Amino acid sequence: MKNLSIVLNVILLAAVGYLYYYDFSGNKAEDVAAKITTTYIDSNGHRPPLAYIELDSLNENISYIKDKRKELDAEMKKIDAEHENGYRGLQAQKEAFLKKGASITEDEIQKFQGYLYEQQQEIDNKKQSLSQKLNEKNFGIMEDIQKKLKEFLAEYNKDKKFMYIFASGTGLEYMLYKDSALNITNDVIKGMNDKMKPAPKQ
């Protein structure tokens, strides 16, 4: 399960979070982007053609991402706990069987071993199935959040007019030098938090 946790964390970082099965407040990308009026000037006083986003910061500061990460962690722990409980149950059955001592026949031993093997396979298969569903859920969420992020950036960039917006983060560090004046992460955090607010309860 640790490997799954690592995979999910990488997905979370690369995807910049989640947006799956979620109710939106109807905040359109153009409405949210219009509220952000920051003007970017590089360290030489020029309006730059490039900007970048710190994915680590987005991952830690967009409320929905943090909430979904907690939810997924809880789901993973539940899968682990169910798997461990299944094996504890089998161990208890094995100990109870062995308490019969010398009265156990060879035929009974063979039947019980076959039963234990089948139960172990069932427990392992269930964990694998649940883990696979969790992975599929994450990939679906990843694709949706990427779509929403691109929609926001397209509107956001209409007046900023950057030619390129790069991503920077742990394991994704391709820029050898970054002018901090070109960091638009705070704008994106604010815009995505506004865009991803849940709809008010009726």
C-alpha positions in Angstrom: 0.0 0.0 0.0 3.0 2.3 0.5 3.7 2.1 -3.2 0.1 3.1 -4.0 0.5 6.0 -1.6 3.6 7.2 -3.4 1.9 6.8 -6.8 -1.1 8.8 -5.5 1.1 11.6 -4.1 2.9 11.9 -7.4 -0.4 12.0 -9.3 -1.6 14.7 -6.8 1.4 16.8 -7.5 1.5 16.4 -11.2 -2.3 16.9 -11.6 -2.3 19.9 -9.1 -5.2 18.3 -7.3 -8.7 17.1 -7.8 -12.0 18.1 -9.3 -14.0 14.9 -9.6 -17.7 14.4 -8.5 -17.7 17.9 -7.2 -20.4 20.6 -7.2 -19.2 24.0 -8.3 -20.6 27.3 -7.3 -20.9 28.3 -11.0 -17.8 30.5 -10.9 -16.7 30.6 -14.5 -13.0 30.9 -15.4 -13.5 34.2 -17.1 -15.3 35.7 -14.0 -12.6 34.4 -11.6 -9.7 35.5 -13.8 -11.2 39.0 -14.2 -10.8 39.6 -10.5 -7.0 39.1 -10.6 -5.4 42.3 -11.7 -1.7 41.7 -10.8 0.8 43.2 -13.3 4.0 41.3 -13.8 7.3 43.0 -14.5 10.6 41.0 -14.6 13.7 42.1 -12.7 14.8 44.2 -15.6 11.6 46.2 -15.6 10.1 44.6 -18.7 6.8 42.9 -19.3 7.9 39.2 -19.6 6.8 36.7 -22.2 7.2 33.8 -19.7 5.7 32.9 -16.3 5.7 29.9 -14.1 3.7 28.1 -11.4 5.0 26.3 -8.3 3.0 23.1 -8.3 4.1 22.3 -4.7 2.4 25.5 -3.5 -0.8 24.8 -5.4 -0.9 21.3 -4.0 -0.6 22.7 -0.4 -2.8 25.8 -0.8 -5.8 24.9 -2.8 -8.4 23.9 -0.3 -10.1 21.3 -2.5 -6.8 19.5 -3.1 -6.1 19.3 0.6 -9.6 18.0 1.4 -9.5 15.4 -1.3 -6.0 14.2 -0.3 -7.3 13.6 3.2 -10.3 11.7 1.8 -8.1 9.5 -0.4 -5.7 8.8 2.5 -8.7 7.7 4.6 -9.8 5.4 1.7 -6.3 3.9 1.5 -6.2 3.3 5.3 -9.6 1.6 5.1 -8.4 -0.7 2.4 -5.3 -1.5 4.4 -7.2 -2.1 7.6 -9.7 -4.4 5.8 -6.8 -6.4 4.3 -5.0 -6.7 7.7 -8.3 -7.7 9.4 -8.9 -10.4 6.9 -5.4 -11.9 7.5 -5.9 -11.7 11.3 -9.1 -13.6 10.9 -7.4 -16.3 9.0 -4.7 -16.5 11.6 -7.3 -16.9 14.3 -9.0 -19.7 12.4 -5.6 -21.4 11.9 -4.8 -21.3 15.6 -8.2 -22.6 16.5 -7.8 -25.5 14.0 -4.4 -26.4 15.4 -5.8 -26.6 19.0 -7.5 -29.8 18.0 -4.0 -31.3 18.2 -3.4 -35.0 17.4 -7.1 -35.6 16.6 -6.7 -33.8 13.3 -6.7 -36.2 10.3 -4.5 -35.8 7.2 -7.7 -35.3 5.1 -8.8 -32.5 7.4 -5.4 -30.8 7.2 -5.4 -30.9 3.4 -9.0 -29.5 3.3 -8.1 -26.7 5.8 -5.0 -25.7 3.9 -7.0 -25.5 0.7 -9.6 -23.4 2.5 -6.9 -21.0 3.9 -5.4 -20.6 0.4 -8.8 -19.8 -1.1 -9.5 -17.2 1.6 -6.1 -15.7 1.3 -6.6 -15.3 -2.5 -10.0 -13.8 -1.9 -8.6 -11.2 0.6 -5.7 -10.3 -1.7 -7.9 -10.0 -4.8 -10.4 -7.8 -3.0 -7.5 -5.4 -1.9 -6.2 -5.4 -5.5 -9.6 -4.6 -6.9 -10.2 -1.8 -4.4 -6.8 -0.3 -5.0 -7.3 -0.4 -8.8 -10.6 1.4 -8.4 -8.9 4.0 -6.3 -6.2 4.5 -9.0 -8.9 4.8 -11.7 -10.6 7.4 -9.6 -7.4 9.4 -9.2 -6.7 9.4 -12.9 -10.1 10.6 -13.7 -9.8 13.4 -11.2 -6.3 14.3 -12.6 -7.7 14.7 -16.1 -10.6 16.9 -14.9 -8.4 19.2 -12.8 -6.0 19.6 -15.7 -8.9 20.7 -17.8 -10.1 23.2 -15.3 -6.6 24.6 -14.7 -6.1 25.1 -18.4 -9.5 26.8 -18.7 -8.6 29.2 -15.9 -5.1 29.9 -17.3 -6.6 30.6 -20.8 -8.8 33.3 -19.3 -6.2 34.6 -16.9 -3.7 35.0 -19.7 -5.9 37.0 -22.0 -4.7 40.3 -20.5 -1.3 39.0 -19.1 -0.3 37.8 -22.6 2.4 35.4 -21.6 3.7 33.3 -24.4 4.4 30.4 -22.2 3.5 29.4 -18.6 5.7 26.7 -17.2 5.2 24.3 -14.2 7.8 23.9 -11.5 7.8 21.4 -8.6 9.4 18.4 -6.9 10.4 16.0 -9.6 9.4 18.4 -12.3 12.3 20.8 -12.1 13.3 21.6 -15.7 14.1 25.3 -15.3 17.7 25.8 -14.2 17.0 29.5 -13.3 13.8 31.2 -12.3 13.2 35.0 -11.9 10.9 35.1 -8.9 9.2 38.1 -10.4 7.7 35.8 -13.0 6.0 33.5 -10.4 2.2 33.6 -10.9 1.5 30.9 -8.3 -0.4 33.1 -5.9 -2.7 34.3 -8.7 -3.4 30.7 -9.6 -4.0 29.6 -6.0 -6.5 32.5 -5.5 -8.2 31.9 -8.8 -8.5 28.2 -8.5 -9.8 28.4 -4.9 -12.5 30.9 -6.0 -13.3 28.7 -9.0 -13.5 25.5 -6.9 -15.7 26.7 -4.1 -18.5 24.2 -3.4 -22.0 25.3 -4.3 -23.9 26.7 -1.2 -26.2 24.2 0.4 -29.9 24.8 -0.3 
